[in-house]
Amino acid sequence: MNDFEDYKLGDTDDTIQIVTSEENREAATTLVQQAQYTLEITSRFLDPAIYDNDEFTEAVQALALRSKRSRIRILVQEPETVVKQGHRLLELAMNLSSFIDIRKPNAQFAGYNEAILIADATGYIHRQLADRFEATLSYNNRPVANELLRQFDEMWETAILDPNLRRLYI
Protein backbone atom coordinates (compact mmCIF):
# COMPACT_ATOMS: atom_id res chain seq x y z
CA MET A 1 0.00 0.00 0.00
CA ASN A 2 1.17 3.54 -0.74
CA ASP A 3 1.96 6.04 1.96
CA PHE A 4 -0.13 8.88 0.55
CA GLU A 5 1.07 11.31 3.22
CA ASP A 6 4.33 11.54 1.25
CA TYR A 7 2.44 13.04 -1.69
CA LYS A 8 1.74 16.79 -1.78
CA LEU A 9 -1.26 18.46 -3.40
CA GLY A 10 -0.06 20.81 -6.11
CA ASP A 11 3.46 19.41 -6.00
CA THR A 12 3.67 15.63 -6.58
CA ASP A 13 3.29 14.97 -10.31
CA ASP A 14 2.97 11.18 -10.21
CA THR A 15 -0.16 9.55 -11.59
CA ILE A 16 -0.97 6.55 -9.41
CA GLN A 17 -3.26 3.60 -9.99
CA ILE A 18 -5.12 2.51 -6.87
CA VAL A 19 -7.33 -0.56 -6.58
CA THR A 20 -8.71 -1.03 -3.06
CA SER A 21 -11.23 0.75 -0.88
CA GLU A 22 -8.46 1.30 1.68
CA GLU A 23 -6.26 3.06 -0.88
CA ASN A 24 -9.22 5.16 -2.02
CA ARG A 25 -10.03 6.10 1.58
CA GLU A 26 -6.45 7.03 2.44
CA ALA A 27 -5.92 8.99 -0.80
CA ALA A 28 -9.24 10.84 -0.42
CA THR A 29 -8.42 11.77 3.16
CA THR A 30 -4.94 13.07 2.37
CA LEU A 31 -6.21 15.09 -0.61
CA VAL A 32 -8.87 16.75 1.56
CA GLN A 33 -6.43 17.32 4.43
CA GLN A 34 -4.14 19.19 2.04
CA ALA A 35 -6.84 21.14 0.17
CA GLN A 36 -7.12 24.83 0.98
CA TYR A 37 -10.42 25.94 -0.59
CA THR A 38 -12.49 23.57 -2.70
CA LEU A 39 -13.67 20.00 -2.84
CA GLU A 40 -16.01 18.39 -5.34
CA ILE A 41 -17.27 14.84 -5.06
CA THR A 42 -19.61 12.89 -7.25
CA SER A 43 -20.70 9.47 -6.03
CA ARG A 44 -23.65 7.14 -6.36
CA PHE A 45 -24.19 6.83 -2.60
CA LEU A 46 -21.19 8.49 -0.92
CA ASP A 47 -19.26 5.21 -0.83
CA PRO A 48 -19.25 4.43 2.91
CA ALA A 49 -16.00 2.46 2.59
CA ILE A 50 -14.28 5.67 1.49
CA TYR A 51 -16.20 8.64 2.90
CA ASP A 52 -18.08 7.44 6.00
CA ASN A 53 -15.32 7.50 8.61
CA ASP A 54 -14.15 9.92 11.28
CA GLU A 55 -10.82 10.79 9.65
CA PHE A 56 -12.38 11.79 6.32
CA THR A 57 -15.23 13.69 7.97
CA GLU A 58 -12.79 15.58 10.20
CA ALA A 59 -10.73 16.51 7.13
CA VAL A 60 -13.83 17.84 5.37
CA GLN A 61 -14.83 19.79 8.48
CA ALA A 62 -11.35 21.32 8.74
CA LEU A 63 -11.49 22.30 5.05
CA ALA A 64 -14.92 23.87 5.48
CA LEU A 65 -13.75 25.93 8.44
CA ARG A 66 -10.29 26.76 7.04
CA SER A 67 -11.44 29.80 5.07
CA LYS A 68 -14.55 31.82 4.43
CA ARG A 69 -13.87 31.03 0.75
CA SER A 70 -14.12 27.28 1.35
CA ARG A 71 -16.63 25.54 -0.90
CA ILE A 72 -17.55 21.87 -0.79
CA ARG A 73 -19.97 20.53 -3.38
CA ILE A 74 -21.20 16.95 -3.44
CA LEU A 75 -23.38 15.22 -6.02
CA VAL A 76 -25.12 12.04 -4.85
CA GLN A 77 -26.97 9.88 -7.35
CA GLU A 78 -28.87 7.89 -4.70
CA PRO A 79 -29.57 10.20 -1.73
CA GLU A 80 -32.31 7.89 -0.43
CA THR A 81 -29.68 5.21 0.21
CA VAL A 82 -27.37 7.67 1.96
CA VAL A 83 -30.14 8.91 4.26
CA LYS A 84 -31.47 5.42 4.98
CA GLN A 85 -28.05 4.04 5.93
CA GLY A 86 -26.94 7.17 7.77
CA HIS A 87 -23.67 8.87 6.88
CA ARG A 88 -21.25 11.06 8.84
CA LEU A 89 -20.73 13.36 5.86
CA LEU A 90 -24.46 14.00 5.52
CA GLU A 91 -24.71 15.04 9.17
CA LEU A 92 -21.67 17.29 8.78
CA ALA A 93 -23.21 18.90 5.69
CA MET A 94 -26.37 19.63 7.63
CA ASN A 95 -24.34 21.28 10.42
CA LEU A 96 -22.12 23.29 8.04
CA SER A 97 -24.64 24.06 5.30
CA SER A 98 -23.00 27.42 4.56
CA PHE A 99 -19.90 25.59 3.32
CA ILE A 100 -21.12 22.14 2.24
CA ASP A 101 -23.80 21.69 -0.41
CA ILE A 102 -25.17 18.28 -1.39
CA ARG A 103 -27.39 17.85 -4.41
CA LYS A 104 -28.77 15.14 -6.65
CA PRO A 105 -27.88 15.23 -10.35
CA ASN A 106 -30.73 15.96 -12.75
CA ALA A 107 -32.43 12.96 -14.38
CA GLN A 108 -30.45 13.52 -17.58
CA PHE A 109 -27.36 12.29 -15.67
CA ALA A 110 -29.04 9.21 -14.18
CA GLY A 111 -26.79 6.93 -16.22
CA TYR A 112 -23.59 8.62 -15.06
CA ASN A 113 -21.55 5.87 -13.43
CA GLU A 114 -18.22 7.46 -12.51
CA ALA A 115 -16.93 8.58 -9.13
CA ILE A 116 -14.81 11.71 -8.81
CA LEU A 117 -13.11 13.63 -6.03
CA ILE A 118 -11.38 16.90 -6.97
CA ALA A 119 -9.34 18.93 -4.47
CA ASP A 120 -8.51 22.58 -5.19
CA ALA A 121 -8.93 21.98 -8.96
CA THR A 122 -5.49 20.36 -8.80
CA GLY A 123 -5.61 16.83 -7.40
CA TYR A 124 -8.18 14.16 -8.10
CA ILE A 125 -9.32 10.58 -7.73
CA HIS A 126 -11.23 9.29 -10.74
CA ARG A 127 -13.01 5.95 -10.81
CA GLN A 128 -14.41 5.28 -14.27
CA LEU A 129 -16.78 2.71 -12.81
CA ALA A 130 -18.40 3.92 -9.60
CA ASP A 131 -19.08 0.42 -8.31
CA ARG A 132 -15.39 -0.55 -8.49
CA PHE A 133 -12.39 0.75 -6.57
CA GLU A 134 -9.89 0.88 -9.44
CA ALA A 135 -8.98 4.55 -9.80
CA THR A 136 -6.50 7.03 -11.14
CA LEU A 137 -5.05 9.35 -8.53
CA SER A 138 -3.02 12.51 -9.00
CA TYR A 139 -1.99 15.19 -6.55
CA ASN A 140 -0.93 17.65 -9.25
CA ASN A 141 -2.56 17.47 -12.68
CA ARG A 142 -4.54 20.64 -13.31
CA PRO A 143 -5.48 19.82 -16.94
CA VAL A 144 -7.16 16.53 -15.99
CA ALA A 145 -8.59 17.98 -12.76
CA ASN A 146 -10.07 20.89 -14.73
CA GLU A 147 -11.64 18.52 -17.27
CA LEU A 148 -13.20 16.51 -14.43
CA LEU A 149 -14.31 19.78 -12.84
CA ARG A 150 -15.93 20.81 -16.14
CA GLN A 151 -17.92 17.54 -16.12
CA PHE A 152 -18.85 18.11 -12.47
CA ASP A 153 -19.96 21.70 -13.15
CA GLU A 154 -22.14 20.55 -16.05
CA MET A 155 -23.99 18.21 -13.69
CA TRP A 156 -24.04 20.75 -10.86
CA GLU A 157 -25.72 23.44 -12.99
CA THR A 158 -28.90 21.38 -13.28
CA ALA A 159 -28.67 19.44 -10.00
CA ILE A 160 -31.60 19.53 -7.63
CA LEU A 161 -31.97 19.82 -3.88
CA ASP A 162 -33.37 16.45 -2.93
CA PRO A 163 -35.91 16.52 -0.07
CA ASN A 164 -34.15 13.48 1.44
CA LEU A 165 -31.09 15.65 2.06
CA ARG A 166 -32.85 18.35 4.06
CA ARG A 167 -32.57 18.48 7.84
CA LEU A 168 -35.66 17.30 9.66
CA TYR A 169 -36.39 19.33 12.77
CA ILE A 170 -38.48 17.27 15.16
C-alpha positions as a LaTeX table, in Angstrom:
\begin{tabular}{lrrr}
\hline
Residue & $x$ (\AA) & $y$ (\AA) & $z$ (\AA) \\
\hline
Met1 & 0.00 & 0.00 & 0.00 \\
Asn2 & 1.17 & 3.54 & $-0.74$ \\
Asp3 & 1.96 & 6.04 & 1.96 \\
Phe4 & $-0.13$ & 8.88 & 0.55 \\
Glu5 & 1.07 & 11.31 & 3.22 \\
Asp6 & 4.33 & 11.54 & 1.25 \\
Tyr7 & 2.44 & 13.04 & $-1.69$ \\
Lys8 & 1.74 & 16.79 & $-1.78$ \\
Leu9 & $-1.26$ & 18.46 & $-3.40$ \\
Gly10 & $-0.06$ & 20.81 & $-6.11$ \\
Asp11 & 3.46 & 19.41 & $-6.00$ \\
Thr12 & 3.67 & 15.63 & $-6.58$ \\
Asp13 & 3.29 & 14.97 & $-10.31$ \\
Asp14 & 2.97 & 11.18 & $-10.21$ \\
Thr15 & $-0.16$ & 9.55 & $-11.59$ \\
Ile16 & $-0.97$ & 6.55 & $-9.41$ \\
Gln17 & $-3.26$ & 3.60 & $-9.99$ \\
Ile18 & $-5.12$ & 2.51 & $-6.87$ \\
Val19 & $-7.33$ & $-0.56$ & $-6.58$ \\
Thr20 & $-8.71$ & $-1.03$ & $-3.06$ \\
Ser21 & $-11.23$ & 0.75 & $-0.88$ \\
Glu22 & $-8.46$ & 1.30 & 1.68 \\
Glu23 & $-6.26$ & 3.06 & $-0.88$ \\
Asn24 & $-9.22$ & 5.16 & $-2.02$ \\
Arg25 & $-10.03$ & 6.10 & 1.58 \\
Glu26 & $-6.45$ & 7.03 & 2.44 \\
Ala27 & $-5.92$ & 8.99 & $-0.80$ \\
Ala28 & $-9.24$ & 10.84 & $-0.42$ \\
Thr29 & $-8.42$ & 11.77 & 3.16 \\
Thr30 & $-4.94$ & 13.07 & 2.37 \\
Leu31 & $-6.21$ & 15.09 & $-0.61$ \\
Val32 & $-8.87$ & 16.75 & 1.56 \\
Gln33 & $-6.43$ & 17.32 & 4.43 \\
Gln34 & $-4.14$ & 19.19 & 2.04 \\
Ala35 & $-6.84$ & 21.14 & 0.17 \\
Gln36 & $-7.12$ & 24.83 & 0.98 \\
Tyr37 & $-10.42$ & 25.94 & $-0.59$ \\
Thr38 & $-12.49$ & 23.57 & $-2.70$ \\
Leu39 & $-13.67$ & 20.00 & $-2.84$ \\
Glu40 & $-16.01$ & 18.39 & $-5.34$ \\
Ile41 & $-17.27$ & 14.84 & $-5.06$ \\
Thr42 & $-19.61$ & 12.89 & $-7.25$ \\
Ser43 & $-20.70$ & 9.47 & $-6.03$ \\
Arg44 & $-23.65$ & 7.14 & $-6.36$ \\
Phe45 & $-24.19$ & 6.83 & $-2.60$ \\
Leu46 & $-21.19$ & 8.49 & $-0.92$ \\
Asp47 & $-19.26$ & 5.21 & $-0.83$ \\
Pro48 & $-19.25$ & 4.43 & 2.91 \\
Ala49 & $-16.00$ & 2.46 & 2.59 \\
Ile50 & $-14.28$ & 5.67 & 1.49 \\
Tyr51 & $-16.20$ & 8.64 & 2.90 \\
Asp52 & $-18.08$ & 7.44 & 6.00 \\
Asn53 & $-15.32$ & 7.50 & 8.61 \\
Asp54 & $-14.15$ & 9.92 & 11.28 \\
Glu55 & $-10.82$ & 10.79 & 9.65 \\
Phe56 & $-12.38$ & 11.79 & 6.32 \\
Thr57 & $-15.23$ & 13.69 & 7.97 \\
Glu58 & $-12.79$ & 15.58 & 10.20 \\
Ala59 & $-10.73$ & 16.51 & 7.13 \\
Val60 & $-13.83$ & 17.84 & 5.37 \\
Gln61 & $-14.83$ & 19.79 & 8.48 \\
Ala62 & $-11.35$ & 21.32 & 8.74 \\
Leu63 & $-11.49$ & 22.30 & 5.05 \\
Ala64 & $-14.92$ & 23.87 & 5.48 \\
Leu65 & $-13.75$ & 25.93 & 8.44 \\
Arg66 & $-10.29$ & 26.76 & 7.04 \\
Ser67 & $-11.44$ & 29.80 & 5.07 \\
Lys68 & $-14.55$ & 31.82 & 4.43 \\
Arg69 & $-13.87$ & 31.03 & 0.75 \\
Ser70 & $-14.12$ & 27.28 & 1.35 \\
Arg71 & $-16.63$ & 25.54 & $-0.90$ \\
Ile72 & $-17.55$ & 21.87 & $-0.79$ \\
Arg73 & $-19.97$ & 20.53 & $-3.38$ \\
Ile74 & $-21.20$ & 16.95 & $-3.44$ \\
Leu75 & $-23.38$ & 15.22 & $-6.02$ \\
Val76 & $-25.12$ & 12.04 & $-4.85$ \\
Gln77 & $-26.97$ & 9.88 & $-7.35$ \\
Glu78 & $-28.87$ & 7.89 & $-4.70$ \\
Pro79 & $-29.57$ & 10.20 & $-1.73$ \\
Glu80 & $-32.31$ & 7.89 & $-0.43$ \\
Thr81 & $-29.68$ & 5.21 & 0.21 \\
Val82 & $-27.37$ & 7.67 & 1.96 \\
Val83 & $-30.14$ & 8.91 & 4.26 \\
Lys84 & $-31.47$ & 5.42 & 4.98 \\
Gln85 & $-28.05$ & 4.04 & 5.93 \\
Gly86 & $-26.94$ & 7.17 & 7.77 \\
His87 & $-23.67$ & 8.87 & 6.88 \\
Arg88 & $-21.25$ & 11.06 & 8.84 \\
Leu89 & $-20.73$ & 13.36 & 5.86 \\
Leu90 & $-24.46$ & 14.00 & 5.52 \\
Glu91 & $-24.71$ & 15.04 & 9.17 \\
Leu92 & $-21.67$ & 17.29 & 8.78 \\
Ala93 & $-23.21$ & 18.90 & 5.69 \\
Met94 & $-26.37$ & 19.63 & 7.63 \\
Asn95 & $-24.34$ & 21.28 & 10.42 \\
Leu96 & $-22.12$ & 23.29 & 8.04 \\
Ser97 & $-24.64$ & 24.06 & 5.30 \\
Ser98 & $-23.00$ & 27.42 & 4.56 \\
Phe99 & $-19.90$ & 25.59 & 3.32 \\
Ile100 & $-21.12$ & 22.14 & 2.24 \\
Asp101 & $-23.80$ & 21.69 & $-0.41$ \\
Ile102 & $-25.17$ & 18.28 & $-1.39$ \\
Arg103 & $-27.39$ & 17.85 & $-4.41$ \\
Lys104 & $-28.77$ & 15.14 & $-6.65$ \\
Pro105 & $-27.88$ & 15.23 & $-10.35$ \\
Asn106 & $-30.73$ & 15.96 & $-12.75$ \\
Ala107 & $-32.43$ & 12.96 & $-14.38$ \\
Gln108 & $-30.45$ & 13.52 & $-17.58$ \\
Phe109 & $-27.36$ & 12.29 & $-15.67$ \\
Ala110 & $-29.04$ & 9.21 & $-14.18$ \\
Gly111 & $-26.79$ & 6.93 & $-16.22$ \\
Tyr112 & $-23.59$ & 8.62 & $-15.06$ \\
Asn113 & $-21.55$ & 5.87 & $-13.43$ \\
Glu114 & $-18.22$ & 7.46 & $-12.51$ \\
Ala115 & $-16.93$ & 8.58 & $-9.13$ \\
Ile116 & $-14.81$ & 11.71 & $-8.81$ \\
Leu117 & $-13.11$ & 13.63 & $-6.03$ \\
Ile118 & $-11.38$ & 16.90 & $-6.97$ \\
Ala119 & $-9.34$ & 18.93 & $-4.47$ \\
Asp120 & $-8.51$ & 22.58 & $-5.19$ \\
Ala121 & $-8.93$ & 21.98 & $-8.96$ \\
Thr122 & $-5.49$ & 20.36 & $-8.80$ \\
Gly123 & $-5.61$ & 16.83 & $-7.40$ \\
Tyr124 & $-8.18$ & 14.16 & $-8.10$ \\
Ile125 & $-9.32$ & 10.58 & $-7.73$ \\
His126 & $-11.23$ & 9.29 & $-10.74$ \\
Arg127 & $-13.01$ & 5.95 & $-10.81$ \\
Gln128 & $-14.41$ & 5.28 & $-14.27$ \\
Leu129 & $-16.78$ & 2.71 & $-12.81$ \\
Ala130 & $-18.40$ & 3.92 & $-9.60$ \\
Asp131 & $-19.08$ & 0.42 & $-8.31$ \\
Arg132 & $-15.39$ & $-0.55$ & $-8.49$ \\
Phe133 & $-12.39$ & 0.75 & $-6.57$ \\
Glu134 & $-9.89$ & 0.88 & $-9.44$ \\
Ala135 & $-8.98$ & 4.55 & $-9.80$ \\
Thr136 & $-6.50$ & 7.03 & $-11.14$ \\
Leu137 & $-5.05$ & 9.35 & $-8.53$ \\
Ser138 & $-3.02$ & 12.51 & $-9.00$ \\
Tyr139 & $-1.99$ & 15.19 & $-6.55$ \\
Asn140 & $-0.93$ & 17.65 & $-9.25$ \\
Asn141 & $-2.56$ & 17.47 & $-12.68$ \\
Arg142 & $-4.54$ & 20.64 & $-13.31$ \\
Pro143 & $-5.48$ & 19.82 & $-16.94$ \\
Val144 & $-7.16$ & 16.53 & $-15.99$ \\
Ala145 & $-8.59$ & 17.98 & $-12.76$ \\
Asn146 & $-10.07$ & 20.89 & $-14.73$ \\
Glu147 & $-11.64$ & 18.52 & $-17.27$ \\
Leu148 & $-13.20$ & 16.51 & $-14.43$ \\
Leu149 & $-14.31$ & 19.78 & $-12.84$ \\
Arg150 & $-15.93$ & 20.81 & $-16.14$ \\
Gln151 & $-17.92$ & 17.54 & $-16.12$ \\
Phe152 & $-18.85$ & 18.11 & $-12.47$ \\
Asp153 & $-19.96$ & 21.70 & $-13.15$ \\
Glu154 & $-22.14$ & 20.55 & $-16.05$ \\
Met155 & $-23.99$ & 18.21 & $-13.69$ \\
Trp156 & $-24.04$ & 20.75 & $-10.86$ \\
Glu157 & $-25.72$ & 23.44 & $-12.99$ \\
Thr158 & $-28.90$ & 21.38 & $-13.28$ \\
Ala159 & $-28.67$ & 19.44 & $-10.00$ \\
Ile160 & $-31.60$ & 19.53 & $-7.63$ \\
Leu161 & $-31.97$ & 19.82 & $-3.88$ \\
Asp162 & $-33.37$ & 16.45 & $-2.93$ \\
Pro163 & $-35.91$ & 16.52 & $-0.07$ \\
Asn164 & $-34.15$ & 13.48 & 1.44 \\
Leu165 & $-31.09$ & 15.65 & 2.06 \\
Arg166 & $-32.85$ & 18.35 & 4.06 \\
Arg167 & $-32.57$ & 18.48 & 7.84 \\
Leu168 & $-35.66$ & 17.30 & 9.66 \\
Tyr169 & $-36.39$ & 19.33 & 12.77 \\
Ile170 & $-38.48$ & 17.27 & 15.16 \\
\hline
\end{tabular}
